[in-house]
């Protein structure tokens, strides 16, 4: 089953951390699987409560894996792609330079971010 629209391509460059932040703003918790590996091969398998992952849901992974419900995957992809670009822009701006807040940039910063995104192809 394919993801709707351009969700797959938009989600590819987005880090799991940005996705979890966007999903948390939508009220979705427990969407990430972190560092899954047994430390002690002799230890019993960990078992705990489950969260449903349904056919068609998006699974996005880097160091962590994030599950995104299929019904909102396109919307989350759109928002998360912009969020990741803002975070990258802020990181590259350099010490001491502000963009008036990464989640609500001011008018001047918005134009600068738009120009940077176009230049970077993001």
Rosetta silent file (secondary structure, phi, psi, omega in degrees, C-alpha in Angstrom):
SEQUENCE: XXXXXXXXXXXXXXXXXXXXXXXXXXXXXXXXXXXXXXXXXXXXXXXXXXXXXXXXXXXXXXXXXXXXXXXXXXXXXXXXXXXXXXXXXXXXXXXXXXXXXXXXXXXXXXXXXXXXXXXXXX
SCORE:     score description
SCORE:     0.000 S_00000001
   1 L     0.000  130.115 -179.698    0.000    0.000    0.000 S_00000001
   2 L   -88.272  154.304  174.431    1.412    3.387   -0.995 S_00000001
   3 L   -76.547  152.658 -178.986    1.320    6.539    1.085 S_00000001
   4 L   -68.970  149.191  172.826   -0.965    9.298   -0.185 S_00000001
   5 L    51.695 -130.968 -176.951    0.315   12.071   -2.431 S_00000001
   6 L  -101.828   16.948 -175.102    3.893   13.135   -1.895 S_00000001
   7 H   -54.978  -45.962 -176.063    4.098   11.970    1.735 S_00000001
   8 H   -59.854  -50.121 -178.881    6.828    9.380    1.125 S_00000001
   9 H   -65.136  -37.178 -179.854    9.220   11.766   -0.631 S_00000001
  10 H   -70.691  -32.018 -178.039    8.573   14.529    1.882 S_00000001
  11 H   -77.919  -23.794 -175.448    9.158   12.228    4.860 S_00000001
  12 H   -54.783  -45.007 -177.608   12.502   10.848    3.610 S_00000001
  13 L   -87.138   -1.791 -173.588   14.697   13.789    4.715 S_00000001
  14 L   -86.879  124.515  178.054   12.826   14.500    7.968 S_00000001
  15 L   -66.234  151.860  179.185   14.536   13.310   11.177 S_00000001
  16 H   -56.942  -36.891 -179.076   12.535   11.179   13.605 S_00000001
  17 H   -61.679  -41.289  178.538   12.875   13.890   16.266 S_00000001
  18 H   -66.778  -39.201  178.873   11.102   16.462   14.066 S_00000001
  19 H   -64.007  -43.786 -179.451    8.341   13.975   13.272 S_00000001
  20 H   -64.175  -35.557  177.788    7.722   13.149   16.922 S_00000001
  21 H   -64.808  -43.731  179.772    7.494   16.885   17.725 S_00000001
  22 H   -65.482  -43.287  179.583    4.928   17.447   14.968 S_00000001
  23 H   -66.439  -37.158  178.586    2.906   14.392   16.021 S_00000001
  24 H   -62.305  -38.433  177.292    3.023   15.441   19.685 S_00000001
  25 H   -63.100  -24.731  176.822    1.486   18.800   18.719 S_00000001
  26 L   -88.382    0.119  179.198   -1.390   16.771   17.215 S_00000001
  27 L    88.810    8.406 -179.718   -1.797   14.885   20.507 S_00000001
  28 L   -94.105  120.301  178.609   -0.201   11.661   19.272 S_00000001
  29 L  -116.318  172.007  176.974    2.145   10.045   21.767 S_00000001
  30 L    55.979   45.530 -179.027    3.966    6.717   21.818 S_00000001
  31 L  -108.812    2.496 -174.641    4.740    6.864   18.102 S_00000001
  32 E  -122.158  143.925  174.339    8.484    6.220   18.319 S_00000001
  33 E  -115.391  119.172 -174.862   10.583    3.103   18.874 S_00000001
  34 E  -112.532  137.135  169.815   14.019    3.967   20.216 S_00000001
  35 L    44.250   52.565 -176.869   17.202    1.911   20.369 S_00000001
  36 L   -78.534  103.955  173.390   15.627   -1.506   20.095 S_00000001
  37 L  -165.641  148.552  178.240   18.296   -4.044   20.968 S_00000001
  38 L   -81.178  131.098  177.355   18.967   -6.460   23.790 S_00000001
  39 L   -79.123  -38.149 -178.421   21.812   -5.403   26.036 S_00000001
  40 L  -120.478  114.798 -177.970   22.143   -8.841   27.588 S_00000001
  41 L   -61.097  -23.138 -178.627   21.593  -11.826   25.311 S_00000001
  42 L   -87.355  -12.330 -177.805   20.691  -13.928   28.370 S_00000001
  43 L   -71.692  151.582  176.875   18.006  -11.534   29.614 S_00000001
  44 L   -66.457  155.454  178.516   14.348  -12.363   29.032 S_00000001
  45 L   -66.023  135.857  175.980   12.611  -10.660   26.133 S_00000001
  46 L   -73.592  136.882  178.451   10.944   -7.392   27.103 S_00000001
  47 L  -134.082  134.622 -179.775    7.175   -7.476   26.723 S_00000001
  48 L  -154.400 -173.791 -179.256    4.826   -4.556   27.305 S_00000001
  49 L   -63.678  148.546 -176.571    1.659   -2.837   26.144 S_00000001
  50 L  -105.574  156.549  171.763    1.279   -2.416   22.402 S_00000001
  51 L  -118.595  132.388 -176.515    0.261    0.469   20.202 S_00000001
  52 L   -68.291  131.464  169.472   -1.555   -0.457   17.014 S_00000001
  53 L  -118.757  121.320 -173.736    0.283    0.041   13.748 S_00000001
  54 L  -102.638  158.310  176.144   -2.069   -0.560   10.844 S_00000001
  55 L   -56.325  132.443 -179.919   -1.468   -1.510    7.226 S_00000001
  56 L    96.725  -15.141  176.781   -0.694    1.627    5.256 S_00000001
  57 L   -65.146  148.428  178.673    0.753    3.574    8.188 S_00000001
  58 E   -83.595  136.027  173.905    4.037    5.324    7.419 S_00000001
  59 E  -118.382  120.434 -177.141    7.150    4.032    9.160 S_00000001
  60 E  -122.562  128.380 -176.993   10.070    6.475    9.095 S_00000001
  61 E  -133.988  143.073  164.999   13.440    5.575   10.561 S_00000001
  62 L  -131.902 -105.605  171.538   16.868    6.990   11.251 S_00000001
  63 L   -79.674  -21.334  177.794   18.275    6.137   14.693 S_00000001
  64 E  -123.065  167.896  176.939   14.663    5.784   15.845 S_00000001
  65 E  -122.552  132.550 -178.949   11.527    4.605   14.063 S_00000001
  66 E  -117.827  134.655  175.590    8.333    6.681   13.976 S_00000001
  67 E  -101.969  129.853  179.710    4.869    5.381   13.049 S_00000001
  68 E  -121.857  123.707  178.360    2.506    7.856   11.369 S_00000001
  69 L   -55.947  136.561 -176.830   -1.171    6.975   10.833 S_00000001
  70 H   -56.102  -38.420 -175.320   -1.930    6.713    7.109 S_00000001
  71 H   -62.083  -24.947 -178.738   -4.909    9.069    7.336 S_00000001
  72 H  -119.316   11.153 -174.959   -2.709   12.010    8.362 S_00000001
  73 H   -62.371  -38.550  179.752    0.605   11.043    6.760 S_00000001
  74 H   -66.855  -45.089  179.351    0.392   13.670    3.978 S_00000001
  75 H   -62.599  -44.560  179.539   -0.464   16.472    6.415 S_00000001
  76 H   -64.174  -40.567  178.578    2.294   15.403    8.824 S_00000001
  77 H   -60.170  -44.092  179.814    4.766   15.154    5.919 S_00000001
  78 H   -61.303  -48.526 -177.631    3.953   18.721    4.828 S_00000001
  79 H   -69.146  -43.952 -176.445    4.338   20.168    8.332 S_00000001
  80 H   -66.854  -35.103  178.368    7.370   18.057    9.287 S_00000001
  81 H   -62.944  -42.823  177.174    9.278   18.946    6.116 S_00000001
  82 H   -67.095  -42.972  179.165    8.919   22.647    6.937 S_00000001
  83 H   -58.755  -46.122 -179.907    9.764   21.986   10.615 S_00000001
  84 H   -64.244  -39.686  178.291   12.945   20.124    9.655 S_00000001
  85 H   -64.015  -41.224  177.403   13.938   22.896    7.230 S_00000001
  86 H   -62.143  -42.536  179.547   13.425   25.511    9.968 S_00000001
  87 H   -64.556  -41.779  177.540   15.558   23.488   12.383 S_00000001
  88 H   -64.576  -43.076  179.175   18.317   23.113    9.783 S_00000001
  89 H   -59.742  -47.749 -179.557   18.129   26.826    8.947 S_00000001
  90 H   -61.173  -41.989 -179.823   18.384   27.793   12.606 S_00000001
  91 H   -63.792  -34.627 -177.594   21.347   25.455   13.123 S_00000001
  92 H   -85.230  -13.898 -178.848   23.154   26.957   10.123 S_00000001
  93 H   -62.130  -33.070  179.789   22.451   30.573   11.044 S_00000001
  94 L   102.136  161.263 -177.791   25.306   30.579   13.511 S_00000001
  95 L   -62.864  137.902  174.881   25.719   31.557   17.125 S_00000001
  96 L    82.888   -7.183  179.726   24.022   34.733   18.252 S_00000001
  97 L  -103.093  126.520 -176.677   21.800   35.154   15.210 S_00000001
  98 L  -105.583  153.475  172.163   18.080   34.746   15.815 S_00000001
  99 L  -116.015   26.391  177.834   15.228   34.067   13.445 S_00000001
 100 L    62.606   34.554  177.152   12.623   35.305   15.975 S_00000001
 101 L    94.878  123.633 -174.639   11.726   31.796   17.093 S_00000001
 102 L   -69.381  -20.079 -176.861   11.817   28.678   14.921 S_00000001
 103 L   -95.680  -15.190  178.170    8.108   27.896   15.321 S_00000001
 104 L  -149.174   69.878 -176.767    6.813   31.393   14.504 S_00000001
 105 L   -64.963  148.787  177.110    9.474   33.344   12.611 S_00000001
 106 L   -70.093  172.429 -176.382    9.013   37.074   12.111 S_00000001
 107 H   -57.434  -45.358  179.616    8.350   38.576    8.673 S_00000001
 108 H   -63.048  -42.983  179.543   12.022   39.264    7.930 S_00000001
 109 H   -67.609  -36.216  179.495   13.036   35.791    9.000 S_00000001
 110 H   -60.015  -43.168  178.697   10.196   34.243    6.980 S_00000001
 111 H   -66.038  -41.103  179.225   11.541   35.827    3.781 S_00000001
 112 H   -65.171  -41.392  178.168   15.080   34.757    4.644 S_00000001
 113 H   -64.503  -43.813  179.702   13.924   31.201    5.374 S_00000001
 114 H   -60.340  -42.948  178.518   11.938   31.074    2.112 S_00000001
 115 H   -64.589  -41.855  179.150   14.999   32.202    0.138 S_00000001
 116 H   -64.582  -43.784  179.920   17.190   29.658    1.931 S_00000001
 117 H   -62.026  -40.785  179.318   14.681   26.827    1.326 S_00000001
 118 H   -64.845  -44.369  179.574   14.503   27.681   -2.386 S_00000001
 119 H   -61.853  -40.564 -178.398   18.300   27.784   -2.654 S_00000001
 120 H   -82.947   -8.509 -177.934   18.611   24.451   -0.808 S_00000001
 121 L    72.695   33.515 -176.903   15.746   22.861   -2.745 S_00000001
 122 L  -119.197    0.000    0.000   13.744   22.269    0.421 S_00000001
